Amino acid sequence: MQITKEILENIAHLARLEFDEGAEKDMLADLNKILDWMEKLNEVNTDEVTPLIHISAERNVLREDEVQPSLSHEKGLLNAPDKDANYFRVPKVIE
Amino acid sequence: MKKYDSFAAIRRDLASGAVTCHALVTYYLQQIEEKKHLNVFLSVYAEEALQKAQAIDEKLKAGTAGKLAGMVIGLKDVLCYENHPLQCASKILDQFVSQFSATVVQRLLDEDAIIIGRQNCDEFAMGSSNENSAFGATLNEVDNTHVPGGSSGASAVAVQADLCLISIGSDTGGSVRQPASFCGVVGLKPTYSRLSRYGLVAYASSFDCIGIVGKSVADIAQVLEITAGKDDFDSTVSQKEVPPYTTALQPLKPARIAYLKEGLDEKNIQQEVREQLEAKIDFLKSEGHVVEEATLPLLDYILPTYYILTTAEASSNLSRYDGIRYGYRTKEVDDLESLYKKTRTEGFGKEVKRRIMLGTFVLSASYYDAYYTKAQKMRRLIKEATDQLFEQYDFILLPTTPTTAFKRDAFKDDPIQMYLADLFTVQANVTGVPAMSIPTGEDAQGLPIGVQLMANAFEEEKLLAFGHYLMEKYVPASV
């Protein structure tokens, strides 16, 4: 598998990242090298293997649904780079 | 001030009045100041720690102090501590202040441990050298031209250079054990889900594990005993009872130990590391333990499996850093998409971007099965092979790392070579079992060598007991 410039640009958009020309060239080379290395896994036949998804043995750990204090409004807004009294502020979304 | 190598010695001197918490904190603060060039602490809570020490000294006098009174601890910059800064060594969390404390941190505080500061690391715990930090590299105290390992590099150096007694780090692929090995200290990665992950910043959630760095196995056992166990804030944490690790430090005798053929045969392994492992095997045999060669033909597939799965999980976990609710935000953009893109592009470092890109790729619709599902299948095969070894053996013995601490900038342009530093540590994360690195001598340049013991899931009791015995009884071979 070779990642092309087009695939890379699409992936970058999905990941909400941007690369200038120099950075894009480096990233393309790195990704292709790493993917080549990852393809070593194709040496092993896994046709009959079920994927392993969970590592914790716990299933459906439930508790009583009691109302407990959670993060206060004030603390929730504490780290916001831009806010007013009640909300996070963002650039205008609707035209 | 005398140098303390165990919490038991500190407790004895506190009881006799030979030392106070205040004097201990004052000493560590001096050490931190003197060793500033190592770039270990990103924040030092000096005034607060001194005040707390005074209050705990009062409690000790009154007989009301907690079990960890006198223990001075540093936190890797990935653990939340309420009203204290947290940045994951990244620009993207610029100015972030934790709104709550991680469960593990809270349990330490509840027993009167003193948190002295926040420690440097690789950005978002991604790295093996502590060079991927927005705050610059941390240096190895043994030789400043060498790295301390990573990602919990500064946490290991803090213990190595006596800047605190214990560090709490995180281990997703070896991030506690590898730096412990490079710095000549003890590092434990517990079983996955043994400790709550609440308040640990997520990197790869099905691998992430809080780990402990210390000078002695007994100290680590004590910290684990207090911090492990069920938690209302983490539904994946194990509900199993926490055994009394501290009182169980008796080795089982004779133990059955496997060393991996593929580990010793590995061509990239440094000669002195191999010799130390062989010396350890001879010692264990002479002590009456059963030590046998076992084989794990899948060894070479563990790292690629690990990197596919962890980058996938990381790309998802790190999507939360968008400049809206916290942390860094780019200036002067007028639409939302540019805000996301510019914030993330300016905020994340190179290795983090590389992993987000890889993870996004392996999860993208056209390639999901070929990479991500494939790696999940490999994970099962690796787990089954490991389970089989533990049906026959109590422990698996491996070098912690193929080489001792490498030079700074050695793998700057070669991410894969850097990834190989975790060759022997990732198995425990891929399979979820506990593992510990213990110091076992040094190479010709005086750089520390570590050996790694792995045990079956939830067998920390056995693992700690055996590690304690090895450290107490074993005299390192000179090479």
Chai-1 contact restraints between the chains, C-beta under 6 A:
chainA,res_idxA,chainB,res_idxB,connection_type,confidence,min_distance_angstrom,max_distance_angstrom,comment,restraint_id
A,I11,B,M357,contact,1.0,0.0,6.0,A-B,restraint_1
A,I11,B,T360,contact,1.0,0.0,6.0,A-B,restraint_2
A,I11,B,F361,contact,1.0,0.0,6.0,A-B,restraint_3
A,L14,B,T360,contact,1.0,0.0,6.0,A-B,restraint_4
A,A15,B,I356,contact,1.0,0.0,6.0,A-B,restraint_5
A,A15,B,T360,contact,1.0,0.0,6.0,A-B,restraint_6
A,R16,B,Y340,contact,1.0,0.0,6.0,A-B,restraint_7
A,R16,B,K341,contact,1.0,0.0,6.0,A-B,restraint_8
A,R16,B,R344,contact,1.0,0.0,6.0,A-B,restraint_9
A,L17,B,R344,contact,1.0,0.0,6.0,A-B,restraint_10
A,L17,B,T345,contact,1.0,0.0,6.0,A-B,restraint_11
A,L17,B,K353,contact,1.0,0.0,6.0,A-B,restraint_12
A,E18,B,K341,contact,1.0,0.0,6.0,A-B,restraint_13
A,E18,B,T345,contact,1.0,0.0,6.0,A-B,restraint_14
A,D30,B,R354,contact,1.0,0.0,6.0,A-B,restraint_15
A,W37,B,I416,contact,1.0,0.0,6.0,A-B,restraint_16
A,M38,B,P304,contact,1.0,0.0,6.0,A-B,restraint_17
A,M38,B,I308,contact,1.0,0.0,6.0,A-B,restraint_18
A,K40,B,P304,contact,1.0,0.0,6.0,A-B,restraint_19
A,L41,B,Y301,contact,1.0,0.0,6.0,A-B,restraint_20
A,L41,B,P304,contact,1.0,0.0,6.0,A-B,restraint_21
A,L41,B,K374,contact,1.0,0.0,6.0,A-B,restraint_22
A,L41,B,M378,contact,1.0,0.0,6.0,A-B,restraint_23
A,T46,B,K377,contact,1.0,0.0,6.0,A-B,restraint_24
A,V49,B,K377,contact,1.0,0.0,6.0,A-B,restraint_25
A,V49,B,R380,contact,1.0,0.0,6.0,A-B,restraint_26
A,P51,B,T373,contact,1.0,0.0,6.0,A-B,restraint_27
A,P51,B,Q376,contact,1.0,0.0,6.0,A-B,restraint_28
A,P51,B,K377,contact,1.0,0.0,6.0,A-B,restraint_29
A,L52,B,Q376,contact,1.0,0.0,6.0,A-B,restraint_30
A,L52,B,R379,contact,1.0,0.0,6.0,A-B,restraint_31
A,L52,B,R380,contact,1.0,0.0,6.0,A-B,restraint_32
A,I55,B,Y192,contact,1.0,0.0,6.0,A-B,restraint_33
A,I55,B,S206,contact,1.0,0.0,6.0,A-B,restraint_34
A,I55,B,G432,contact,1.0,0.0,6.0,A-B,restraint_35
A,S56,B,S193,contact,1.0,0.0,6.0,A-B,restraint_36
A,S56,B,T236,contact,1.0,0.0,6.0,A-B,restraint_37
A,E58,B,T236,contact,1.0,0.0,6.0,A-B,restraint_38
A,V61,B,S235,contact,1.0,0.0,6.0,A-B,restraint_39
A,L71,B,Q99,contact,1.0,0.0,6.0,A-B,restraint_40
A,K75,B,Q99,contact,1.0,0.0,6.0,A-B,restraint_41
A,N79,B,F96,contact,1.0,0.0,6.0,A-B,restraint_42
A,N79,B,Y326,contact,1.0,0.0,6.0,A-B,restraint_43
A,A80,B,R325,contact,1.0,0.0,6.0,A-B,restraint_44
A,P81,B,R329,contact,1.0,0.0,6.0,A-B,restraint_45
A,F88,B,I324,contact,1.0,0.0,6.0,A-B,restraint_46
A,F88,B,R325,contact,1.0,0.0,6.0,A-B,restraint_47
A,P91,B,D334,contact,1.0,0.0,6.0,A-B,restraint_48
A,P91,B,D335,contact,1.0,0.0,6.0,A-B,restraint_49
A,P91,B,L336,contact,1.0,0.0,6.0,A-B,restraint_50
A,P91,B,L339,contact,1.0,0.0,6.0,A-B,restraint_51
A,V93,B,L336,contact,1.0,0.0,6.0,A-B,restraint_52
